[in-house]
Every structure is written in structure tokens, then in C-alpha cells.
């Protein structure tokens, strides 16, 4: 008999635990500490002659009969019988039940509901990290006690309906321009939003074409700049030398032209008689003259004999003109007699 009683007590205890757990999981009303809430019961046919009785965890907290309130205050219920709870505390959680009775004690209407108390959420803090390796920015909405909270995200003031996690990853290509982010956390009784954050991340640089260290690249750039500077100096020197040589050639040409001009003037100053006596190499050849033998035949040489004096020329011979002197040639040859 004692064993049967013990088993019965265990079954009753387990049943109570299961009922309590079921009631805890089946909360119809949620509220936070310090809030006020009106239990959702409505009976439009309520009159003062009816009996109104509200209980909290089987304890009567409001009772009115024949229009007279014996427990609670008349302002605790509405005209439709709803119960108004003010300045809730953690002890306000539990099961609430209302019974509407006729004056003879028969039931008119009943309602039962469970109130669960929750804490207000704290304001979240939004942080971000730039991940250049993956080319994305990772945002984290940090808050105390993130369990059983609902997260939401907003981009430039517009809610991202598909994002409901505590973290958000956005590609850096979507951060062109100034973009603003914010996150919100909420539970069944409160909601808070973070401050607006504008991530500033540099886009990942393209991969290098060659695997050189920055020091090697810097050295190569300096060497290339030195070679370019040396080539520039050589080009400038060559240009200067060319210009100088060209100037000297122009001066030489001017001097040659002046000498040629002076030579022409001197050539023009020579008299015709001098040209006749001393012809130049470039002058035209003289008119043909009779051969030298003819001259010797015309002009007879004077013969001096020992026997007498030379004969004087006659008058006819004196009247003959004197022979024209023969022009000199470059290489005169002695005529053969």
C-alpha cells in the first residue's frame, strides 16, 4: 500500500512538472518589467448584475458582485471585463483566469491566459572588419544575451529582409560610395537599434604580375630612372654638338662666299691689255695664228757680214706694220728651224 501511494505521488509530481513546462512554453502574453498590459478578454454583454472574478495563479485579485467591488479597484477592469495590469514586475508572470457568472452562480463566460515576463533588450553595438583576402567587409551586431533575439539589418535606411543573423558579410564591390549600415535586435516585448556605421575599406589591389619583393621593384625603378636620365643627357650633348658644328659650317660657307666675291671683283679689275699679255687658264683660246715657220719666212733675219755694214731697210719695208706679239702659252715649244 505504501509503495502504491509513493508511485501515485511521483505520477502526480511528474504531471505537475509537465503541465508547468507546457504552460511555460505556451505563453499568450509577453511583457517587460515596468510595462503595463491589458489582458485580451472582451465581453460586450457585461452588466453590473453579473459576477466578475479574476484570479492570478488561482489567487483572486479582482471580485465584483452586483456592481460592488470587494477585491481590487473598479478601475482595474474595463467596461468589457478586460483586466489592466500596471507597472509589472517579475512576480506578475503566471496564469490569469476570469469567470463571468450570473447572480445565481452559473457560468456565462470564462477565459484563461498565461503572461510571461521578459527583459528589455539593450542597445546593440555595430562593429565591422575589412577582410581584403576575401574581398568582403564583415559586420557584427553585438549585444548582451543574444539568445532568443531577432536580428535585422538595414542598408541606407532600407531593411534587408533576407538577413536575420547576428553577422552580415558584404562584398567590397558593393561599398562603392558612402554606404550606411545599422542593425536592430528585438524580442517579444522590446526593440533597439544600433548607431549608423559607414564602413571605409580599401578595395583589394590586383595580384602582382611578377612575384618580386617591394625592395626589388624599388631598386629596378631607381635604376630605370637613372638610365633614362643618362640617355637624356647624352641626347642633349649630341644636340648641342650638332648645333655647334652646324653653326661652324654656316660660318665657313659665309667666308667662302665672301672670298669668291672678292676674287670675282679682282678678276673684273684686270685690264684687257693684261689679259691679252697674260691670259688665264680659264680664258678662251686665242684666234689661230699662222705657223711659226711662216713668220720666219716673212721676217728675214738681219745678216751681218764682215765685208760691209748692214743694209738699211727700204722705204717699202719701213711702211710694213710690225708683227703682233705672239701670246704666251702654258708650255711654249721652240720651233724647229
C-alpha positions in Angstrom: 0.0 0.0 0.0 2.8 2.4 0.8 4.5 1.6 -2.5 1.3 2.4 -4.3 1.0 5.7 -2.6 4.6 6.6 -3.4 4.1 5.8 -7.1 0.9 7.9 -7.1 2.7 10.8 -5.7 5.5 10.5 -8.3 3.0 10.4 -11.1 1.2 13.5 -9.8 4.5 15.3 -9.4 5.6 14.5 -13.0 2.2 15.5 -14.3 2.5 18.9 -12.5 6.0 19.4 -13.9 4.8 18.6 -17.4 1.8 21.0 -17.0 4.1 23.7 -15.7 6.5 23.2 -18.6 3.6 23.2 -21.1 2.3 26.4 -19.6 5.7 28.0 -19.7 6.1 27.1 -23.4 2.5 28.3 -24.2 2.7 32.0 -23.3 -0.1 34.0 -24.9 1.1 37.4 -23.5 4.6 38.8 -23.1 5.6 41.9 -21.2 8.7 43.5 -19.8 9.3 44.7 -16.3 7.9 48.2 -15.7 5.4 48.0 -18.6 1.7 48.0 -18.4 -0.5 45.5 -20.2 -4.2 44.8 -20.7 -5.2 41.2 -20.8 -7.1 40.4 -24.0 -10.6 39.5 -22.7 -13.7 41.1 -24.2 -17.3 40.5 -23.2 -19.7 43.0 -24.7 -22.7 41.8 -22.7 -21.2 42.5 -19.3 -23.6 44.2 -16.9 -23.2 45.2 -13.2 -25.5 42.4 -12.1 -23.0 39.8 -13.3 -20.3 38.4 -11.0 -16.7 39.2 -12.3 -13.9 37.3 -10.8 -10.2 37.5 -11.9 -7.5 35.2 -10.5 -3.7 35.1 -10.8 -2.2 31.7 -10.2 -5.5 30.6 -8.5 -5.4 33.7 -6.3 -8.3 36.2 -6.5 -7.1 39.6 -7.5 -10.4 41.2 -8.5 -14.0 40.5 -7.4 -17.2 42.4 -8.2 -20.8 41.4 -7.5 -24.0 43.4 -8.1 -21.8 46.3 -9.1 -19.9 46.3 -5.8 -16.1 45.7 -5.9 -14.8 43.8 -2.9 -11.3 42.9 -4.1 -9.2 45.3 -6.2 -10.3 48.6 -7.6 -13.1 49.5 -10.0 -10.5 50.9 -12.4 -8.7 47.6 -12.7 -11.2 46.3 -15.4 -12.7 47.9 -18.5 -16.3 48.0 -19.5 -15.9 44.8 -21.4 -14.3 43.0 -18.4 -10.6 43.2 -19.5 -8.0 43.4 -16.7 -5.5 46.2 -16.7 -2.1 45.3 -15.1 0.1 48.3 -14.3 3.9 48.5 -13.6 4.6 44.9 -14.0 7.3 43.0 -12.1 8.9 39.6 -12.5 6.2 38.3 -10.0 3.5 39.4 -12.4 4.2 36.4 -14.6 1.7 33.5 -14.4 -1.7 32.2 -15.3 -4.7 34.6 -15.3 -8.3 33.5 -15.4 -11.6 35.3 -15.5 -15.1 33.9 -14.8 -18.3 35.8 -15.6 -21.3 34.4 -13.6 -25.0 35.0 -13.4 -26.3 36.1 -10.0 -27.4 32.5 -9.3 -23.7 31.3 -9.8 -24.0 29.7 -13.2 -21.2 30.4 -15.8 -21.7 33.0 -18.5 -18.1 33.2 -20.0 -14.6 32.2 -19.0 -11.1 32.9 -20.3 -7.6 31.8 -19.3 -4.2 33.2 -20.4 -0.6 33.0 -19.4 1.7 36.0 -19.0 5.4 35.7 -19.5 7.9 38.4 -18.3 10.9 39.2 -20.4 13.8 41.7 -20.1 14.1 44.7 -22.4 16.9 44.3 -25.0 19.9 46.5 -24.7 21.1 48.8 -27.5 23.4 46.8 -29.8 26.8 47.9 -30.9 27.8 47.6 -34.6 31.4 46.7 -35.5 33.0 45.8 -38.8 36.2 44.2 -40.0 37.6 44.6 -43.6 38.8 41.2 -45.0 40.9 42.1 -48.0 41.8 38.4 -48.7 38.1 37.5 -49.3 37.2 41.0 -50.6 34.4 41.5 -48.1 33.5 43.5 -45.0 32.2 41.5 -42.0 29.7 43.3 -39.7 28.8 42.1 -36.2 25.8 43.2 -34.2 27.0 42.8 -30.6 24.5 42.7 -27.7 24.2 41.2 -24.3 22.3 37.9 -24.1 21.8 37.3 -27.9 19.8 34.2 -27.2 16.2 34.2 -28.4 16.7 37.6 -30.1 15.6 38.5 -33.6 18.3 40.4 -35.6 17.6 42.7 -38.6 19.8 44.8 -40.9 19.3 48.0 -42.8 21.3 49.3 -45.7 21.0 53.0 -46.4 17.8 53.0 -44.4 16.2 50.1 -46.2 15.6 46.8 -44.3 17.3 43.7 -45.7 14.5 41.2 -45.2 16.7 38.2 -46.1 19.3 39.0 -43.3 18.3 37.8 -39.9 21.6 36.7 -38.4 23.9 38.4 -35.9 26.6 38.9 -38.5 26.5 40.3 -42.1 29.0 39.9 -44.9 29.0 42.4 -47.8 31.3 42.4 -50.8 33.7 45.3 -51.1 32.3 45.9 -54.6 29.0 46.9 -53.1 30.7 49.6 -50.9 31.2 51.9 -53.8 30.4 55.4 -52.5 29.4 56.0 -48.9 27.0 53.3 -47.7 25.4 53.3 -44.2 24.6 50.2 -42.2 22.6 49.6 -39.0 21.3 46.6 -37.1 18.4 46.0 -34.7 17.7 43.5 -32.0 14.2 42.6 -30.8 12.3 40.2 -28.6 8.6 39.9 -27.9 8.5 43.0 -25.7 11.1 45.5 -26.9 13.3 46.5 -29.8 16.6 48.5 -30.1 18.7 49.8 -33.0 22.4 50.5 -33.2 24.1 53.6 -34.4 24.7 54.1 -38.1 28.1 52.8 -39.3 29.7 53.7 -42.7 32.5 51.2 -43.4 35.6 52.5 -45.1 37.5 49.7 -46.7 40.1 49.9 -49.5 39.4 47.6 -52.5 41.9 44.8 -52.8 44.8 45.6 -55.1 45.1 43.4 -58.1 47.6 40.5 -57.8 51.1 41.3 -59.0 52.2 40.1 -62.4 55.6 39.1 -61.2 56.5 37.8 -57.7 59.0 40.5 -56.8 59.6 42.0 -53.5 58.9 45.7 -53.0 62.6 46.3 -52.4 63.5 44.7 -55.8 60.8 46.7 -57.6 62.0 49.9 -56.0 65.6 49.2 -57.0 64.6 48.4 -60.6 62.6 51.7 -60.8 65.6 53.7 -59.5 67.9 52.0 -62.0 65.5 52.6 -64.8 65.2 56.3 -63.9 69.0 56.6 -63.9 69.3 55.0 -67.3 66.6 57.3 -68.7 68.4 60.4 -67.2 71.7 59.3 -68.7 70.1 58.8 -72.1 68.5 62.2 -71.8 71.9 63.8 -71.0 73.6 62.1 -74.0 70.8 63.3 -76.3 71.2 66.8 -75.1 75.0 66.8 -75.5 74.7 65.4 -79.1 72.2 68.0 -79.9 74.5 70.8 -78.7 77.4 69.4 -80.6 75.3 69.1 -83.8 74.1 72.7 -83.4 77.6 73.9 -82.8 79.0 72.0 -85.8 76.2 73.3 -88.0 76.9 76.9 -86.9 80.6 76.5 -87.8 79.7 75.1 -91.2 77.4 78.1 -91.8 80.2 80.5 -90.9 82.6 78.6 -93.2 80.2 78.8 -96.1 79.8 82.5 -95.5 83.6 83.0 -95.5 83.9 81.0 -98.7 81.2 83.1 -100.4 83.0 86.3 -99.3 86.3 85.0 -100.8 84.6 84.1 -104.0 83.0 87.5 -104.2 86.4 89.2 -103.7 88.0 87.0 -106.3 85.3 87.9 -108.8 85.9 91.6 -108.0 89.7 91.3 -108.5 89.1 89.4 -111.8 86.9 92.1 -113.1 89.6 94.8 -112.3 92.2 93.3 -114.7 92.7 95.4 -117.9 92.1 93.9 -121.3 95.7 94.5 -122.3 96.9 92.5 -119.3 94.5 89.7 -120.2 96.0 89.8 -123.7 99.5 89.7 -122.5 98.8 87.3 -119.6 95.8 85.2 -120.4 94.4 83.0 -117.7 93.9 79.3 -117.9 90.1 79.7 -118.0 90.2 82.3 -120.7 89.2 81.4 -124.2 91.9 80.2 -126.6 93.3 82.9 -128.9 92.5 83.1 -132.5 94.6 80.8 -134.7 97.9 82.4 -135.9 100.0 81.4 -138.8 102.5 78.8 -138.0 105.9 79.9 -136.8 107.7 78.9 -140.0 105.6 81.4 -141.9 106.6 84.2 -139.5 110.2 83.3 -140.1 109.6 83.4 -143.7 108.1 86.8 -143.6 110.6 88.3 -141.3 114.1 87.8 -142.6 116.8 87.9 -140.1 119.5 90.6 -140.4 122.7 89.2 -141.6 125.8 90.9 -140.6 128.8 90.3 -142.9 132.2 91.1 -142.2 132.6 92.7 -145.6 130.3 95.6 -145.1 127.7 97.3 -142.9 124.2 96.1 -142.6 121.8 97.2 -145.3 119.2 99.6 -144.3 115.6 98.7 -144.9 114.0 100.3 -147.8 111.0 102.7 -147.7 108.6 99.9 -148.6 109.8 97.7 -145.9 109.6 100.5 -143.3 105.9 101.0 -144.2 105.0 97.4 -143.3 103.5 97.0 -139.8 105.4 95.5 -137.0 104.5 91.9 -136.2 101.9 91.3 -133.4 103.5 89.7 -130.4 102.6 86.1 -130.0 100.6 85.2 -126.8 102.4 83.1 -124.3 101.3 79.6 -123.9 101.5 77.4 -120.8 104.2 75.2 -122.2 105.8 77.1 -125.2 107.9 74.9 -127.5 110.8 76.2 -129.5 110.1 75.9 -133.2 112.3 73.8 -135.3 114.2 75.8 -137.9 
